[in-house]
Amino acid sequence: MRKFTFILGVATAISGSAFAGPILNIKFDVDGKRTSVGQEGELTPFNDFSYVGSIGDGYPSASWVVGWNLASNFAATSFVTNGFTIANLSASTKRFNITLEIPNPLPSGGGAASWQFFGNLGGTLASDTDASSTLSSYGTNPLWQGLRGGTSPGPNSELLRDFTFSSPGGTSATIPQANITPYTVAGGLGSSLGYQFQFDLSGGSTASFGGVWGANVVPAPSALALVGLSGVNLLVRRRRMT
């Protein structure tokens, strides 16, 4: 069985400094038992923010552990990565519902902009015992869905609905990458960016996910008109100068 180290992320001494990032909020529901974590981002050399941590239901005899290693950036192109590892250390199947959310207001000015959403999800499923492992969505829920303002922007943001994947005992198998076809939604759609996992994971199994969920800001027509007008004025001034 794999060993996990708890590195629960909490707000650090950088709080309130110019390098502090938006507060990441993660809600965990494991077999109906709920907990949550808030964590401040740390600025990286790539000019985005990093979030690293883990949580479980007890130490040293946890029955489940969730770890994350995420990056995010919030500008004209906003994104947050899908860097989660979920381990079911018990002998029975557990149901996980994990929701992540980071504040991400629309850029100011220029009327109501739109968002062009994009994303993908892939990963691995490993069996930590001699028995096979199974990862599956449940009910009518997708295994993963992107969120904007705490809700799904639409069915195009959902991946792996009616999904079941298995890995033989004692081995790891690659979960094929699923991709979102980029699509545009008008309006602000709230002030946060996030996503939600909903799945069942068999006992003695570890699921690791990678990918990204993000959106490009599409300027409102009024903003585009202002840009065009400024370009015309600049051209007129140059002609007058010559």
Buried (B, 14 or more C-beta within 10 A) or exposed (E): EEEBEEEEBEEEEBEEEEEBBBBBBBBBBBBEEEEEBEBBBBBEEEEBBBBBBBBBBEEEEBBBBBBBBBBBBBEEEBBBBBBBBBBBBBEEBBBBBBBBBBBBEBEEEBEEBBBBBBBBBBBBBBBBBEBBBBBBBBEEBBBBBBBBBBBBBEEBBBBBBEBEBBBEEBEBBEBEEBEBEEBEBEBBBBEBBBBBBBBBBBBBBBBBBBBBBBBBBBBBEEBEEBEEEEEEEEEEEEEEEE
